[in-house]
Amino acid sequence: MLIPYKDIQSRIKKLAKQISSDYADSEPVFIGVLNGVIFFFADLIKELTIPSKIDFIRASSYGSDTSSSGSINITKDVEISIQGKPVIIVEDIVDTGLTLTKITDMLRERDPESIRICTLIDKMERREKIISIDYYGFRIDKGFLVGYGLDHDERYRYLKDIHTLSASH
C-alpha cells in the first residue's frame, strides 16, 4: 500500500477547500477524465462549497499495457458549453502528460475563460509534456499505481487505498 484511504480523503478535503476559495465568485465547470477519475471526482465535488457544473470526457491511451501507447483517443466528448466559463479538468493521474495535453488543447479551442488542472496523482517518472498542474493530491516519483479508481487493464479500481502494482501482478 502506498497511500491509505484516510490520507486520500484528508487531502481531497484540502483541495476542495482551496478550489472553493479560489472560485468563490464564480461557477466553474469541472470536467472529469473517465474512467479512473470517478472516485476522486465524486469525493472532490461533494466537498466543494461553491456552485459548479460537471461533465466528463473519456480518453484512452493505455489499453492493456502499463505504459501509454502515445496515441490518444477521445471516446466521449464534453456535452455542455464551456465558452466563457472557468474550467477545471479533473484527472486521476498525470503521467506522460500526453492525454492531458490533447484534452487541454481541444478544450481551449472552445474559448473557456480559463483552464486549470486538478489531479489526484502527479507522477513525474514518464512525463513527456510539460503540464501546469494547479491542484494535486500527491506527487509520486515512479511506479504503476492502482486502487481508488486507478486500474491496470480495468482491474484493481475497487481498492480503497492506492497501491503500487508489482511487476508480477
Secondary structure, DSSP 4 states (H G I P E B T S, - for coil): --B-HHHHHHHHHHHHHHHHHHTTTS-PEEEEEETTTHHHHHHHHHH--S--EEEEEEEE--TTSSS--S--EEEE---S--TTSEEEEEEEEESSSHHHHHHHHHHHTT--SEEEEEEEEEE-TT--S----SEEEEEE-S--EEBTTB-BTTBSTT-SSBEEPPTT-
